Amino acid sequence: MTGLRRCGDGPVDPAPDGRGLAGHLAGGGQLEPLARHTLDGLRLRPGEVAYADIPAHAAYYTAAGGQPVRSAGLLVLGPARWMIAALLLNAALEHRARRAAADHAPGWREVGPVRLVLTGTRTLTGTATGWRQLPHADIAHVRPDPGGGAVVLLPGDGTPPLRLSGPWIGAYTSALTWLLTQPHPAPHTPARQPGPQPGHP
C-alpha cells in the first residue's frame, strides 16, 4: 500500500509522475490513508479518509460574463493644452476598457499555490484564505496533461473546470483515477492515531 505526502514529513511515492503508483494500483495495491493527526489543522468529515497532501498550483476556467467597460471618444476644441489633456484621458479610458475586456473574457483564472488534499470523496484545495472542494461524484471528466505536468477536472454540475499542476500531479492523477473506479467507499486500512483537528474546509 502507498500514499502521497509532500506537505509534511517524509516522501512516500518515489516517482512524482505517478508511474510507480499507477503500476502499484494496477497490480492490485491500495492507497495508504494518511493519519488524521498529520493533516495540520484540516479536519475531515466523520469517516472521511485522506490519501494525499501535496503542494500544487490551481486555476479555474471562467466563461465570459458581464459587460466590458466601453470607452467613448472625447472631442475637445480649444487651446492646445485642452486637446493634450483630452488625448491623455482618451488613452486612459481605452486602457481601462482593454483591461476590463480581458477580465471578462473566457480563460483560466489563476488561484496560485495551493495545498492539495485528496480524500476518498473529495479534492480539497487550500489557500491562506480558506478551502474549496470538488466532490468526486461531480467529476464528469479527467483530462491529464502529462507534458504540462497538469490535469484538468471537468465537473458535470456547471462548476468551473479546475486545472491542477505541479511536480506531484501525475501521482495525484493516478490516485484520483483509482479512487474514481473503486466501489464506494473505497477500500482502505484505518489510519493510526486519529484525532480531531481545528479548522474545517
C-alpha positions as semicolon CSV with decimal commas, in nm:
position;residue;x (nm);y (nm);z (nm)
1;M;0,000;0,000;0,000
2;T;0,118;0,352;-0,059
3;G;0,002;0,709;-0,019
4;L;0,117;1,061;-0,101
5;R;0,260;1,320;0,134
6;R;0,462;1,622;0,044
7;C;0,303;1,884;0,273
8;G;0,459;1,743;0,584
9;D;0,701;1,470;0,682
10;G;0,872;1,221;0,462
11;P;0,844;1,107;0,100
12;V;0,610;0,822;0,013
13;D;0,593;0,777;-0,363
14;P;0,944;0,795;-0,517
15;A;0,800;0,877;-0,862
16;P;0,628;1,218;-0,875
17;D;0,496;1,147;-1,226
18;G;0,283;0,869;-1,081
19;R;0,416;0,581;-1,289
20;G;0,523;0,381;-0,986
21;L;0,195;0,448;-0,811
22;A;-0,010;0,364;-1,121
23;G;0,171;0,031;-1,153
24;H;0,121;-0,040;-0,784
25;L;-0,253;0,023;-0,806
26;A;-0,292;-0,163;-1,136
27;G;-0,130;-0,464;-0,971
28;G;-0,397;-0,477;-0,704
29;G;-0,235;-0,249;-0,449
30;Q;-0,418;0,012;-0,247
31;L;-0,358;0,364;-0,127
32;E;-0,244;0,404;0,231
33;P;-0,453;0,655;0,426
34;L;-0,281;0,946;0,596
35;A;-0,321;0,966;0,971
36;R;-0,562;1,241;1,071
37;H;-0,317;1,389;1,319
38;T;-0,075;1,464;1,033
39;L;-0,317;1,686;0,836
40;D;-0,200;2,008;1,001
41;G;-0,522;2,178;1,102
42;L;-0,755;2,020;0,846
43;R;-1,046;1,831;0,999
44;L;-1,218;1,582;0,773
45;R;-1,577;1,470;0,784
46;P;-1,666;1,171;1,002
47;G;-1,545;0,857;0,827
48;E;-1,360;1,051;0,555
49;V;-1,010;0,930;0,469
50;A;-0,728;1,137;0,317
51;Y;-0,483;0,977;0,075
52;A;-0,272;1,271;-0,040
53;D;-0,149;1,602;0,099
54;I;0,077;1,774;-0,154
55;P;0,161;2,121;-0,287
56;A;0,018;2,222;-0,623
57;H;-0,085;2,517;-0,838
58;A;-0,452;2,575;-0,919
59;A;-0,654;2,769;-1,175
60;Y;-1,025;2,783;-1,256
61;Y;-1,170;2,833;-1,604
62;T;-1,430;3,105;-1,623
63;A;-1,661;3,181;-1,914
64;A;-1,735;3,531;-2,039
65;G;-1,952;3,726;-1,801
66;G;-2,064;4,082;-1,755
67;Q;-2,034;4,364;-1,998
68;P;-1,692;4,508;-2,082
69;V;-1,646;4,872;-1,999
70;R;-1,678;5,076;-2,316
71;S;-1,488;5,400;-2,356
72;A;-1,621;5,690;-2,559
73;G;-1,414;5,927;-2,764
74;L;-1,379;6,271;-2,609
75;L;-1,358;6,561;-2,852
76;V;-1,240;6,891;-2,715
77;L;-1,198;7,205;-2,921
78;G;-0,999;7,484;-2,768
79;P;-0,645;7,562;-2,656
80;A;-0,373;7,308;-2,724
81;R;-0,343;7,220;-2,354
82;W;-0,709;7,114;-2,354
83;M;-0,657;6,891;-2,657
84;I;-0,350;6,731;-2,499
85;A;-0,546;6,664;-2,180
86;A;-0,827;6,511;-2,385
87;L;-0,585;6,279;-2,567
88;L;-0,435;6,162;-2,237
89;L;-0,782;6,099;-2,093
90;N;-0,887;5,903;-2,402
91;A;-0,574;5,687;-2,374
92;A;-0,651;5,615;-2,008
93;L;-1,012;5,522;-2,092
94;E;-0,904;5,288;-2,372
95;H;-0,653;5,119;-2,141
96;R;-0,925;5,066;-1,881
97;A;-1,156;4,924;-2,146
98;R;-0,895;4,676;-2,264
99;R;-0,827;4,560;-1,909
100;A;-1,198;4,520;-1,839
101;A;-1,244;4,320;-2,160
102;A;-0,958;4,091;-2,061
103;D;-1,111;4,038;-1,716
104;H;-1,445;3,937;-1,871
105;A;-1,301;3,717;-2,147
106;P;-1,315;3,337;-2,111
107;G;-0,992;3,193;-1,974
108;W;-0,806;3,044;-1,683
109;R;-0,809;3,247;-1,362
110;E;-0,504;3,173;-1,152
111;V;-0,550;3,082;-0,788
112;G;-0,179;3,027;-0,734
113;P;-0,009;2,785;-0,497
114;V;-0,247;2,562;-0,303
115;R;-0,236;2,279;-0,058
116;L;-0,397;1,985;-0,237
117;V;-0,565;1,718;-0,025
118;L;-0,718;1,411;-0,186
119;T;-0,974;1,213;0,013
120;G;-1,190;0,919;-0,081
121;T;-1,476;1,151;-0,175
122;R;-1,334;1,500;-0,238
123;T;-1,046;1,701;-0,375
124;L;-0,968;1,997;-0,148
125;T;-0,759;2,300;-0,241
126;G;-0,647;2,524;0,041
127;T;-0,501;2,875;0,042
128;A;-0,437;3,129;0,314
129;T;-0,798;3,247;0,279
130;G;-0,972;2,910;0,307
131;W;-1,064;2,587;0,133
132;R;-1,252;2,495;-0,183
133;Q;-1,383;2,147;-0,251
134;L;-1,471;1,940;-0,554
135;P;-1,676;1,629;-0,470
136;H;-1,559;1,335;-0,677
137;A;-1,920;1,244;-0,754
138;D;-1,942;1,572;-0,950
139;I;-1,641;1,499;-1,174
140;A;-1,757;1,418;-1,527
141;H;-1,417;1,400;-1,699
142;V;-1,050;1,387;-1,603
143;R;-0,809;1,521;-1,866
144;P;-0,444;1,454;-1,783
145;D;-0,176;1,670;-1,943
146;P;0,145;1,477;-1,866
147;G;0,357;1,702;-2,086
148;G;0,245;2,007;-1,893
149;G;0,257;1,836;-1,554
150;A;-0,112;1,911;-1,510
151;V;-0,461;1,766;-1,500
152;V;-0,797;1,932;-1,573
153;L;-1,101;1,819;-1,374
154;L;-1,430;1,886;-1,552
155;P;-1,735;1,883;-1,323
156;G;-2,071;1,792;-1,468
157;D;-2,274;2,026;-1,249
158;G;-2,174;2,358;-1,403
159;T;-1,890;2,423;-1,157
160;P;-1,589;2,584;-1,330
161;P;-1,324;2,337;-1,451
162;L;-1,024;2,305;-1,220
163;R;-0,668;2,284;-1,350
164;L;-0,406;2,146;-1,113
165;S;-0,036;2,147;-1,192
166;G;0,290;2,073;-1,018
167;P;0,556;1,804;-0,990
168;W;0,329;1,562;-0,798
169;I;0,018;1,595;-1,013
170;G;0,099;1,276;-1,205
171;A;0,085;1,079;-0,881
172;Y;-0,229;1,266;-0,772
173;T;-0,396;1,183;-1,105
174;S;-0,310;0,814;-1,066
175;A;-0,457;0,812;-0,716
176;L;-0,770;1,003;-0,820
177;T;-0,831;0,775;-1,118
178;W;-0,802;0,471;-0,894
179;L;-1,046;0,619;-0,642
180;L;-1,300;0,703;-0,913
181;T;-1,305;0,340;-1,026
182;Q;-1,347;0,191;-0,678
183;P;-1,668;0,086;-0,507
184;H;-1,795;0,343;-0,262
185;P;-1,650;0,380;-0,013
186;A;-1,305;0,291;-0,149
187;P;-1,125;0,014;0,039
188;H;-0,880;0,136;0,298
189;T;-0,692;0,047;0,608
190;P;-0,786;0,266;0,908
191;A;-0,525;0,533;0,972
192;R;-0,347;0,522;1,304
193;Q;-0,371;0,779;1,580
194;P;-0,681;0,966;1,461
195;G;-0,765;1,285;1,643
196;P;-0,977;1,596;1,598
197;Q;-0,805;1,899;1,448
198;P;-0,912;2,263;1,443
199;G;-1,042;2,412;1,120
200;H;-1,277;2,275;0,862
201;P;-1,278;2,316;0,482
